[in-house]
């Protein structure tokens, strides 16, 4: 069973367009054309202009590869200067000459072509002084992917180590508490060991996995003990089944000018979860049970419980599939007489007062999202090209709640838990509404444009009006009433190539949105697929498997062409959504987060997950698993580079994740619904 019945969901991704490199004229004949020297000249030209290269050559009058000529030119340029004389007097002529040789032959940051103002003696002398000092080795050896602290208080990732220096990408500052505005990517630079030390503030930036229960986790700092938050309602309330036809109250208007304490629970890191509700559907078997088990294990670490609805006749089978006493201790079972849809996210929302709100139940054909959403897409010119209507990714719509009447699942859960239930005036599936908290503590909501249009059709049918006469203001008013968010903080965001927002973006810090970058996804897929392919190359071309390896390469090229076409299609949709998010005043970051699957790499989605404030009042996030290289990339981005403020990150079992995303078209964020407060 898929999350909707229109097509299987494929996880795509996109990136900002990369500007073309500016054309640079060919190097003059007098300059060395070796790759190293050409690269040095381009580095200098990009930083200071092409004239800097000519100025350097003009001053020294030597070829770029003439080391002895450079040494002589530097000595002649600087010899009369008091600082140079002081260096010779202190260290001796031979040592100064050796330092000059080291400077002009070093291809890295202190090399000749990194001089700030080439040819000016003062700058040369300041660089030369660096080479006169002994280079200290770190107390611990540095290696690729190590996290290091620098003298300016920033922290970075080691990309490469050579000699006594490391190439480091600065990724965040440690001088203040986590705040999205304090984080920034820096350009990679070579730094000497004596200016680096292994970070003591960043710990466990490596996977921690229990082979028996493969929930992989990464963390910043030590792991505090969790404090469990109490659940609202009653675990032993009388159970009522067969709900869905009775009249439900609509939410009362809010009287708070700054929002409402009973607003919809946020889906960013301001959320304090007491529970995540999940449904086990026996038709899924082991996959659904694995998700519940591993979410329960994350809950043990972070202080929330998992409430699982299970068909009452299959409870014993559920126990057998979970097969983990530690997880079962953190699972509260709600028995139900029939199977609940596994996509608990879509059928309704919890509010911070513990009440349950379901989407408007569809009563008339004119209200049906299966009809209103495609019509609205045509009216607003949604499709970038006509063929996109037929694509499984872009052409899909979200209408599973209305088609399968799965809002009844939430009503049964509310009655089984003794919670109040309300029916909204709007019709928005849970995955198409992302609610968060602004930097000044107000609630806001991102509503997928399809959900706004489905609501417009419901309002029009209820009032007997043409759908075109229902204004955006009226739609926002209905959503504001339902979700307790001020109308001016409700933003309609176009679908970013996916029928639900939660498959292409995720909320993290206050006012922060992380959006998929489909071009970055393709670049990583291409890199990893080629690397895996080259590892399979036979040692000899005469081996029997060589022809098969070449044939596999043809298949690989075909797969890459398909993935490139997918990224090309998705780019325009993601760009449009990003523009709207920026216009709303949100802090937008990009990441390679949604990977379409294929023969060579699995489908993966690291945006679709659940998080909040956990143990030690620190933020955590749980998401789907995948290829180890992808998990490490995402851990580095979420915990360090993007400034999310996250302290801990959990990945669900990769095999269960692959089956869920590729076969049943949804991930953890589709399967779990949070209950708690702000």
C-alpha positions as CSV (number, residue, x, y, z in Angstrom):
1,X,0.0,0.0,0.0
2,X,1.5,3.3,-1.0
3,X,1.0,6.6,0.9
4,X,-1.3,7.6,-1.9
5,X,-2.8,5.7,-4.8
6,X,-1.6,7.8,-7.7
7,X,2.0,6.5,-8.1
8,X,4.9,5.3,-6.1
9,X,6.8,8.2,-4.6
10,X,10.4,8.7,-6.0
11,X,12.7,10.8,-3.9
12,X,14.3,13.6,-6.0
13,X,16.6,16.5,-5.3
14,X,18.1,19.8,-6.7
15,X,20.7,22.5,-6.3
16,X,21.3,26.1,-6.9
17,X,22.6,26.7,-10.5
18,X,26.4,26.8,-10.5
19,X,27.7,29.9,-12.3
20,X,29.9,29.1,-15.3
21,X,33.6,29.7,-14.8
22,X,34.7,33.0,-16.4
23,X,36.9,32.6,-19.4
24,X,40.5,33.2,-18.8
25,X,43.0,33.8,-21.7
26,X,45.8,31.3,-22.3
27,X,48.9,31.9,-20.3
28,X,51.8,33.8,-22.0
29,X,54.5,31.6,-23.5
30,X,56.9,32.8,-20.8
31,X,55.0,31.1,-18.1
32,X,55.3,27.4,-17.2
33,X,52.4,25.4,-18.5
34,X,52.6,22.6,-16.0
35,X,49.2,21.7,-14.3
36,X,50.5,22.8,-10.9
37,X,51.7,26.2,-12.1
38,X,48.6,26.8,-14.2
39,X,46.5,26.0,-11.1
40,X,48.5,28.4,-9.1
41,X,48.1,31.2,-11.6
42,X,44.3,30.6,-11.8
43,X,44.1,30.7,-8.0
44,X,45.9,34.1,-8.0
45,X,43.9,35.4,-10.9
46,X,40.6,34.5,-9.4
47,X,41.6,36.2,-6.1
48,X,43.4,39.3,-7.3
49,X,42.9,39.6,-11.1
50,X,44.9,38.4,-14.0
51,X,47.2,41.4,-13.8
52,X,48.6,40.1,-10.5
53,X,50.1,37.1,-12.4
54,X,51.8,39.4,-15.0
55,X,52.9,41.8,-12.2
56,X,54.7,39.0,-10.4
57,X,56.4,37.7,-13.6
58,X,57.3,41.3,-14.6
59,X,59.0,42.0,-11.2
60,X,61.0,38.9,-11.0
61,X,61.6,38.5,-14.7
62,X,61.8,34.7,-14.5
63,X,59.7,31.7,-15.6
64,X,57.2,30.3,-13.2
65,X,59.1,27.0,-12.8
66,X,62.5,28.7,-12.4
67,X,63.0,28.1,-8.6
68,X,66.5,29.4,-8.5
69,X,65.5,32.5,-10.4
70,X,62.7,33.2,-7.9
71,X,65.0,32.7,-5.0
72,X,67.5,35.2,-6.5
73,X,64.8,37.7,-7.3
74,X,63.4,37.6,-3.8
75,X,66.8,38.0,-2.2
76,X,67.6,40.9,-4.5
77,X,64.2,42.5,-3.8
78,X,64.4,42.2,0.0
79,X,68.1,42.2,0.8
80,X,68.3,45.9,1.6
81,X,65.3,45.8,3.9
82,X,66.0,45.9,7.7
83,X,63.6,43.0,8.4
84,X,65.4,40.8,6.0
85,X,68.8,41.8,7.5
86,X,67.3,41.0,10.9
87,X,66.3,37.5,9.8
88,X,69.8,36.8,8.4
89,X,71.4,38.1,11.6
90,X,69.2,35.9,13.7
91,X,69.0,32.7,11.7
92,X,72.0,32.8,9.3
93,X,72.0,33.2,5.6
94,X,71.8,29.4,4.9
95,X,68.6,29.0,6.9
96,X,67.0,32.1,5.3
97,X,67.8,30.8,1.9
98,X,66.3,27.4,2.9
99,X,63.1,29.2,4.1
100,X,62.9,31.1,0.8
101,X,63.2,27.8,-1.2
102,X,60.5,26.3,1.0
103,X,58.2,29.2,0.3
104,X,58.6,29.3,-3.5
105,X,58.2,25.5,-3.9
106,X,55.3,25.2,-1.5
107,X,52.1,24.7,-3.7
108,X,49.8,25.3,-0.8
109,X,48.7,28.5,1.1
110,X,52.1,29.9,1.9
111,X,53.4,29.3,-1.7
112,X,54.5,32.0,-4.1
113,X,51.1,32.6,-5.7
114,X,49.4,33.2,-2.4
115,X,51.3,36.4,-1.8
116,X,48.7,39.1,-1.0
117,X,50.5,41.8,-3.1
118,X,53.0,40.0,-5.3
119,X,56.4,41.7,-5.4
120,X,56.0,44.0,-2.4
121,X,58.9,43.3,0.0
122,X,56.8,43.7,3.1
123,X,54.4,41.0,2.1
124,X,57.2,38.7,1.0
125,X,58.9,39.2,4.3
126,X,55.8,38.5,6.3
127,X,55.3,35.3,4.4
128,X,59.0,34.4,4.7
129,X,58.8,34.8,8.5
130,X,56.3,32.0,8.6
131,X,58.8,29.6,7.1
132,X,61.5,30.6,9.6
133,X,59.3,29.2,12.5
134,X,59.4,25.5,13.3
135,X,56.1,23.7,12.4
136,X,54.8,21.9,15.4
137,X,53.1,18.5,15.1
138,X,49.7,18.1,16.7
139,X,49.5,16.1,19.9
140,X,47.3,13.6,18.1
141,X,47.7,12.7,14.4
142,X,45.1,14.4,12.1
143,X,43.3,12.5,9.4
144,X,40.6,13.1,6.9
145,X,37.2,13.8,8.4
146,X,38.6,14.8,11.8
147,X,36.9,17.7,13.5
148,X,39.4,20.3,14.6
149,X,39.4,23.7,16.4
150,X,41.3,26.6,15.1
151,X,42.9,29.6,16.8
152,X,40.0,31.9,15.9
153,X,37.6,29.8,17.8
154,X,36.0,28.2,14.7
155,X,35.7,24.5,14.1
156,X,36.2,22.7,10.8
157,X,36.4,19.3,9.0
158,X,39.8,18.0,7.8
159,X,39.5,17.3,4.0
160,X,43.1,16.3,3.4
161,X,46.4,16.0,5.2
162,X,49.8,16.7,3.6
163,X,53.1,17.1,5.4
164,X,52.6,19.3,8.4
165,X,49.4,21.0,7.3
166,X,45.8,20.1,6.8
167,X,43.2,21.3,4.3
168,X,40.3,22.4,6.5
169,X,36.8,23.6,5.7
170,X,35.6,25.9,8.5
171,X,32.0,25.1,9.2
172,X,30.8,26.8,12.4
173,X,31.8,29.0,15.3
174,X,32.0,27.8,18.9
175,X,32.0,31.2,20.5
176,X,28.3,31.4,21.1
177,X,25.3,29.1,21.7
178,X,23.9,27.4,18.5
179,X,22.1,29.9,16.4
180,X,21.5,29.7,12.7
181,X,23.0,33.1,12.1
182,X,26.3,32.0,13.7
183,X,27.0,29.2,11.2
184,X,28.6,29.6,7.8
185,X,30.5,27.5,5.4
186,X,34.1,28.7,4.8
187,X,36.3,28.2,1.8
188,X,38.7,25.2,2.3
189,X,42.2,26.4,3.3
190,X,45.5,24.8,4.2
191,X,46.4,25.4,7.9
192,X,49.6,24.3,9.7
193,X,49.3,21.7,12.5
194,X,50.5,24.2,15.0
195,X,47.3,26.2,14.5
196,X,45.0,23.2,14.9
197,X,43.9,20.8,17.6
198,X,41.4,18.0,17.6
199,X,38.1,19.3,18.8
200,X,37.1,18.4,22.3
201,X,33.7,20.1,22.0
202,X,32.6,17.9,19.1
203,X,32.4,14.3,20.1
204,X,31.1,11.1,18.4
205,X,31.0,12.5,14.9
206,X,31.2,8.9,13.8
207,X,28.4,6.4,13.6
208,X,27.4,4.5,16.6
209,X,25.5,1.4,15.6
210,X,24.2,-1.7,17.5
211,X,24.5,-4.5,15.0
212,X,21.5,-6.3,16.6
213,X,19.4,-3.1,16.4
214,X,20.9,-1.1,13.5
215,X,19.8,2.4,14.7
216,X,22.8,4.5,13.8
217,X,23.4,7.7,15.7
218,X,25.7,10.7,15.6
219,X,26.1,13.3,18.4
220,X,27.8,16.6,19.4
221,X,29.0,16.4,22.9
222,X,28.2,13.8,25.6
223,X,24.7,12.3,25.7
224,X,22.6,13.5,28.7
225,X,20.1,11.3,30.5
226,X,16.5,11.6,29.2
227,X,13.6,12.9,31.3
228,X,10.3,11.3,30.1
229,X,7.4,13.8,29.6
230,X,4.0,12.7,30.7
231,X,1.3,11.9,28.1
232,X,-2.0,13.6,28.0
233,X,-5.2,11.6,28.1
234,X,-5.5,8.1,29.5
235,X,-3.9,4.9,28.3
236,X,-6.9,3.0,29.6
237,X,-9.8,5.2,28.3
238,X,-12.8,3.3,26.9
239,X,-12.2,2.5,23.2
240,X,-14.9,3.4,20.6
241,X,-14.6,2.1,17.1
242,X,-16.4,2.6,13.8
243,X,-16.1,6.4,14.1
244,X,-16.2,8.9,11.3
245,X,-19.9,9.9,10.7
246,X,-20.8,11.7,13.9
247,X,-20.8,15.5,14.1
248,X,-17.6,16.9,15.5
249,X,-17.1,20.4,16.8
250,X,-15.0,23.0,14.9
251,X,-12.2,24.7,16.8
252,X,-13.2,28.0,18.5
253,X,-11.6,31.2,17.4
254,X,-8.4,32.2,19.1
255,X,-8.3,35.3,21.2
256,X,-4.6,35.6,21.4
257,X,-2.9,38.3,19.3
258,X,0.4,36.5,19.3
259,X,-0.9,33.0,18.4
260,X,-2.4,30.4,20.8
261,X,-1.2,28.1,23.4
262,X,-3.3,25.4,21.8
263,X,-1.7,25.7,18.3
264,X,-0.8,22.8,16.2
265,X,2.4,21.2,17.5
266,X,5.4,22.4,15.6
267,X,7.5,20.3,13.3
268,X,10.8,22.1,14.0
269,X,13.2,21.9,16.9
270,X,11.0,24.0,19.2
271,X,8.8,20.9,19.7
272,X,9.0,19.0,23.0
273,X,7.6,15.6,22.2
274,X,6.1,13.4,24.8
275,X,5.1,10.7,22.3
276,X,5.2,9.8,18.6
277,X,2.1,7.9,17.4
278,X,2.7,5.2,14.8
279,X,0.4,2.6,13.2
280,X,1.5,-1.0,12.5
281,X,-0.2,-2.5,9.5
282,X,0.2,-6.3,9.3
283,X,0.3,-6.0,5.5
284,X,3.7,-4.4,5.8
285,X,5.1,-7.0,8.1
286,X,8.6,-6.5,9.3
287,X,9.2,-3.1,7.8
288,X,6.6,-1.2,9.8
289,X,7.6,-3.1,13.0
290,X,11.3,-2.1,12.5
291,X,10.4,1.5,12.2
292,X,8.4,1.4,15.4
293,X,11.1,-0.6,17.2
294,X,13.9,1.9,16.3
295,X,11.8,4.9,17.0
296,X,11.2,3.5,20.4
297,X,14.9,3.0,20.9
298,X,15.5,6.6,20.0
299,X,12.7,7.5,22.4
300,X,14.6,5.7,25.3
301,X,17.6,8.0,24.6
302,X,15.6,11.2,24.2
303,X,12.7,10.9,26.6
304,X,9.6,10.2,24.5
305,X,7.4,7.1,24.1
306,X,6.0,5.5,21.0
307,X,2.3,4.9,21.0
308,X,1.5,2.1,18.4
309,X,-1.9,1.2,17.2
310,X,-2.0,-2.5,16.5
311,X,-4.9,-4.7,15.3
312,X,-6.0,-6.5,18.4
313,X,-5.8,-10.0,16.9
314,X,-2.2,-9.4,15.7
315,X,-0.6,-8.1,18.9
316,X,1.3,-11.3,19.5
317,X,2.7,-11.1,15.9
318,X,3.7,-7.5,16.5
319,X,5.7,-8.5,19.6
320,X,7.5,-11.2,17.7
321,X,8.5,-8.8,14.9
322,X,9.7,-6.2,17.3
323,X,11.7,-8.8,19.2
324,X,13.5,-6.3,21.4
325,X,12.7,-6.0,25.2
326,X,14.3,-2.6,25.4
327,X,12.1,-1.2,22.6
328,X,8.9,-2.9,23.9
329,X,9.4,-1.2,27.3
330,X,9.1,2.1,25.5
331,X,6.0,1.2,23.3
332,X,2.4,1.7,24.5
333,X,0.1,-0.4,22.4
334,X,-3.4,0.9,21.4
335,X,-5.4,-2.2,20.2
336,X,-7.8,-1.5,17.3
337,X,-10.2,-3.9,15.6
338,X,-8.9,-3.3,12.1
339,X,-5.7,-2.2,10.3
340,X,-4.8,1.5,10.5
341,X,-3.1,3.1,7.6
342,X,0.7,3.3,8.2
343,X,0.9,6.9,7.2
344,X,0.0,8.4,10.6
345,X,1.3,11.8,9.6
346,X,-1.4,12.6,7.1
347,X,-4.7,11.8,8.8
348,X,-4.7,14.6,11.4
349,X,-2.7,16.7,13.8
350,X,-2.1,17.0,17.6
351,X,-2.3,20.5,19.2
352,X,-0.3,21.6,22.2
353,X,-3.4,21.3,24.4
354,X,-3.5,17.6,23.6
355,X,-6.5,17.8,21.3
356,X,-6.7,16.0,17.9
357,X,-7.8,17.8,14.7
358,X,-8.6,16.0,11.5
359,X,-8.9,17.4,7.9
360,X,-12.4,18.4,6.7
361,X,-14.2,15.3,5.7
362,X,-15.1,15.2,2.0
363,X,-18.9,15.1,1.5
364,X,-19.4,16.4,-2.0
365,X,-17.8,15.5,-5.4
366,X,-16.8,19.1,-5.9
367,X,-14.8,19.0,-2.7
368,X,-12.7,16.0,-3.7
369,X,-9.0,16.8,-3.7
370,X,-8.6,14.2,-6.5
371,X,-10.6,16.6,-8.6
372,X,-9.8,20.0,-7.2
373,X,-6.0,19.7,-7.0
374,X,-5.4,18.8,-10.7
375,X,-7.8,21.6,-11.8
376,X,-6.1,24.1,-9.6
377,X,-2.7,23.1,-10.9
378,X,-3.9,23.8,-14.4
379,X,-5.3,27.2,-13.4
380,X,-2.1,28.4,-11.8
381,X,0.3,26.9,-14.4
382,X,2.0,24.5,-12.1
383,X,3.8,22.3,-14.6
384,X,7.1,23.5,-16.1
385,X,6.5,21.4,-19.2
386,X,3.5,19.5,-20.4
387,X,5.2,16.1,-20.0
388,X,5.6,16.7,-16.3
389,X,1.9,15.9,-15.8
390,X,2.7,12.2,-16.6
391,X,5.8,11.9,-14.5
392,X,5.5,9.8,-11.4
393,X,7.3,12.3,-9.2
394,X,6.0,15.7,-10.3
395,X,2.5,14.6,-11.5
396,X,1.4,13.0,-8.3
397,X,-1.1,14.6,-5.9
398,X,-1.9,13.9,-2.3
399,X,-5.4,12.7,-1.8
400,X,-5.0,9.5,0.3
401,X,-7.0,11.0,3.3
402,X,-10.1,11.7,1.3
403,X,-9.9,8.6,-0.9
404,X,-9.2,6.1,1.9
405,X,-11.0,8.0,4.7
406,X,-8.0,7.5,6.9
407,X,-9.0,10.4,9.2
408,X,-11.1,7.8,11.0
409,X,-7.8,6.4,12.3
410,X,-7.1,9.6,14.2
411,X,-10.7,9.7,15.6
412,X,-10.3,6.2,16.9
413,X,-7.0,7.0,18.4
414,X,-8.4,10.2,20.1
415,X,-11.3,8.3,21.6
416,X,-9.0,5.4,22.7
417,X,-6.8,7.9,24.4
418,X,-9.5,10.1,25.9
419,X,-8.6,13.1,23.9
420,X,-10.8,15.8,22.4
421,X,-11.3,15.6,18.7
422,X,-12.2,18.5,16.2
423,X,-12.9,18.6,12.5
424,X,-11.1,21.4,10.6
425,X,-12.7,23.7,8.1
426,X,-9.7,23.2,5.9
427,X,-8.6,20.0,4.2
428,X,-4.8,19.7,4.3
429,X,-3.0,16.4,4.6
430,X,-0.5,16.4,7.4
431,X,2.6,16.0,5.2
432,X,1.7,19.1,3.3
433,X,1.7,21.4,6.3
434,X,4.9,22.3,8.1
435,X,4.4,24.3,11.3
436,X,7.3,26.0,13.1
437,X,8.3,28.7,15.5
438,X,9.8,32.1,14.6
439,X,12.8,33.6,16.2
440,X,10.5,35.7,18.4
441,X,8.4,32.7,19.5
442,X,5.4,32.9,17.3
443,X,3.9,30.0,15.4
444,X,4.0,29.9,11.6
445,X,2.9,27.4,9.0
446,X,4.1,26.5,5.5
447,X,1.1,25.1,3.5
448,X,1.7,23.3,0.3
449,X,-0.2,25.0,-2.5
450,X,-2.1,21.8,-3.2
451,X,-3.5,21.8,0.3
452,X,-4.5,25.5,0.0
453,X,-6.3,24.7,-3.2
454,X,-8.1,21.7,-1.7
455,X,-9.2,24.0,1.1
456,X,-10.4,26.6,-1.4
457,X,-12.6,24.0,-3.1
458,X,-14.1,22.8,0.3
459,X,-14.9,26.4,1.2
460,X,-16.5,27.1,-2.2
461,X,-18.6,24.0,-2.1
462,X,-19.8,24.6,1.5
463,X,-20.8,28.2,0.6
464,X,-22.2,27.5,-2.8
465,X,-19.7,29.7,-4.6
466,X,-17.4,29.3,-7.6
467,X,-14.0,28.2,-6.5
468,X,-12.3,31.2,-8.3
469,X,-14.3,33.6,-6.1
470,X,-12.7,32.3,-2.8
471,X,-9.7,34.5,-2.0
472,X,-6.4,33.6,-0.5
473,X,-7.4,35.6,2.6
474,X,-10.5,33.4,3.1
475,X,-8.4,30.3,2.8
476,X,-5.8,31.7,5.3
477,X,-8.5,32.6,7.7
478,X,-9.9,29.0,7.7
479,X,-6.4,27.6,8.2
480,X,-5.7,30.1,11.0
481,X,-8.8,29.0,12.8
482,X,-7.9,25.3,12.5
483,X,-4.2,25.4,13.3
484,X,-4.1,28.4,15.7
485,X,-1.6,30.3,13.6
486,X,-1.9,34.0,12.8
487,X,-3.1,34.5,9.1
488,X,-0.1,36.7,8.3
489,X,2.2,33.8,9.4
490,X,0.6,31.3,7.0
491,X,2.6,31.0,3.8
492,X,1.5,29.1,0.7
493,X,4.5,27.3,-0.8
494,X,4.4,25.7,-4.2
495,X,5.0,21.9,-4.2
496,X,8.7,21.5,-4.7
497,X,8.4,18.6,-7.2
498,X,6.7,16.4,-4.6
499,X,3.1,16.2,-3.6
500,X,3.8,16.8,0.1
501,X,6.2,19.4,1.5
502,X,7.7,16.9,4.0
503,X,9.4,15.0,1.2
504,X,11.4,17.9,-0.1
505,X,12.1,20.1,2.9
506,X,12.3,20.1,6.7
507,X,12.1,22.7,9.5
508,X,15.0,22.9,12.0
509,X,16.0,26.0,13.9
510,X,13.8,29.0,14.5
511,X,12.5,30.2,11.2
512,X,14.9,27.8,9.4
513,X,14.0,25.6,6.4
514,X,16.3,23.0,4.9
515,X,15.3,22.4,1.3
516,X,16.4,19.6,-1.0
517,X,19.1,20.4,-3.6
518,X,18.5,18.1,-6.5
519,X,21.7,19.0,-8.4
520,X,23.8,18.3,-5.3
521,X,22.0,14.9,-5.0
522,X,23.0,14.1,-8.6
523,X,26.6,15.1,-8.1
524,X,26.9,12.8,-5.1
525,X,25.1,9.9,-6.8
526,X,27.5,10.3,-9.8
527,X,30.6,10.4,-7.5
528,X,29.6,7.3,-5.5
529,X,28.3,5.3,-8.4
530,X,31.5,5.8,-10.4
531,X,33.6,5.0,-7.3
532,X,31.7,1.7,-6.8
533,X,32.0,0.8,-10.4
534,X,35.7,1.3,-10.6
535,X,36.2,-0.9,-7.5
536,X,34.7,-3.8,-9.6
537,X,37.2,-3.4,-12.5
538,X,39.0,-6.8,-13.1
539,X,42.7,-6.8,-12.6
540,X,43.3,-7.8,-16.3
541,X,41.5,-7.0,-19.5
542,X,41.9,-10.6,-20.4
543,X,39.8,-11.9,-17.6
544,X,36.4,-13.3,-18.4
545,X,34.6,-10.7,-16.3
546,X,36.1,-7.7,-18.2
547,X,33.4,-7.7,-20.9
548,X,30.7,-7.9,-18.3
549,X,32.3,-5.0,-16.4
550,X,32.2,-2.9,-19.6
551,X,28.6,-3.8,-20.1
552,X,27.9,-2.8,-16.5
553,X,29.5,0.6,-17.3
554,X,27.0,1.1,-20.2
555,X,24.2,0.4,-17.8
556,X,25.7,2.8,-15.3
557,X,25.8,5.6,-18.0
558,X,22.1,4.9,-18.7
559,X,21.2,5.2,-15.1
560,X,23.2,8.4,-14.7
561,X,21.4,9.8,-17.7
562,X,18.0,9.0,-16.1
563,X,19.1,10.6,-12.8
564,X,20.4,13.7,-14.6
565,X,17.0,14.1,-16.4
566,X,15.3,13.7,-13.0
567,X,17.4,16.5,-11.5
568,X,16.8,18.7,-14.5
569,X,13.0,18.3,-14.1
570,X,13.1,18.9,-10.4
571,X,15.3,22.0,-10.5
572,X,12.7,24.5,-11.5
573,X,10.1,23.3,-8.9
574,X,12.7,23.5,-6.1
575,X,13.9,26.9,-7.2
576,X,10.3,28.3,-7.2
577,X,9.7,26.9,-3.7
578,X,13.0,28.4,-2.5
579,X,12.1,31.8,-3.9
580,X,8.8,31.7,-2.0
581,X,10.4,30.7,1.2
582,X,13.0,33.5,1.0
583,X,10.2,36.0,0.2
584,X,8.5,34.8,3.4
585,X,11.5,35.9,5.4
586,X,12.7,32.4,6.3
587,X,16.3,31.3,6.7
588,X,16.7,28.9,3.8
589,X,19.5,26.3,3.5
590,X,20.1,23.6,0.9
591,X,21.2,20.1,1.3
592,X,21.3,16.9,-0.8
593,X,18.6,15.2,1.1
594,X,16.2,13.2,-1.2
595,X,17.9,10.6,-3.5
596,X,15.8,8.8,-6.2
597,X,16.6,5.1,-6.1
598,X,17.8,2.9,-8.9
599,X,19.9,-0.2,-9.7
600,X,23.1,1.2,-8.3
601,X,22.1,3.2,-5.2
602,X,18.9,2.9,-3.0
603,X,16.2,5.5,-2.7
604,X,17.0,7.7,0.3
605,X,15.3,10.6,2.0
606,X,16.9,12.4,5.0
607,X,14.5,15.3,5.0
608,X,11.5,13.2,6.0
609,X,11.9,12.6,9.7
610,X,10.9,13.7,13.2
611,X,12.7,15.7,15.8
612,X,12.4,18.1,18.7
613,X,13.9,18.9,22.1
614,X,15.1,15.7,23.9
615,X,17.4,14.7,26.6
616,X,19.2,17.5,28.4
617,X,16.9,20.0,26.6
618,X,18.9,19.5,23.5
619,X,17.6,19.1,19.9
620,X,17.6,15.7,18.2
621,X,16.3,14.5,14.8
622,X,15.5,10.9,13.6
623,X,15.3,10.2,9.9
624,X,15.6,7.4,7.4
625,X,18.8,5.5,6.9
626,X,20.8,4.9,3.7
627,X,24.2,4.3,2.1
628,X,26.9,5.0,4.8
629,X,28.5,7.7,2.7
630,X,25.1,9.5,2.5
631,X,24.6,9.2,6.2
632,X,28.0,10.6,7.0
633,X,27.4,13.5,4.5
634,X,24.0,14.3,6.1
635,X,25.4,14.0,9.7
636,X,28.1,16.6,8.8
637,X,25.6,18.9,7.2
638,X,22.9,18.7,9.9
639,X,25.2,18.7,12.9
640,X,27.8,21.2,11.7
641,X,27.6,22.9,8.4
642,X,23.9,24.1,8.2
643,X,23.7,25.7,11.6
644,X,20.6,23.7,12.7
645,X,21.5,23.6,16.3
646,X,21.0,19.8,16.3
647,X,23.0,17.8,18.9
648,X,22.0,14.3,18.0
649,X,21.0,12.6,14.8
650,X,19.6,9.1,14.4
651,X,19.3,7.0,11.2
652,X,16.7,4.2,10.9
653,X,17.9,0.8,9.7
654,X,19.0,1.3,6.0
655,X,17.3,-1.8,4.7
656,X,13.9,-1.0,6.3
657,X,14.3,2.6,5.0
658,X,15.0,1.4,1.5
659,X,11.9,-0.8,1.5
660,X,9.7,1.9,2.9
661,X,10.8,4.6,0.5
662,X,11.1,2.5,-2.6
663,X,8.2,0.1,-2.1
664,X,5.7,1.9,0.0
665,X,6.6,5.5,-1.0
666,X,7.1,7.1,2.4
667,X,9.6,7.4,5.3
668,X,9.7,8.0,9.0
669,X,8.1,11.5,8.7
670,X,5.1,9.9,7.0
671,X,4.8,7.2,9.6
672,X,5.0,9.1,12.9
673,X,2.9,11.9,14.4
674,X,4.2,13.9,17.3
675,X,2.3,14.7,20.5
676,X,3.7,17.3,23.0
677,X,4.2,21.0,23.7
678,X,6.4,23.9,22.8
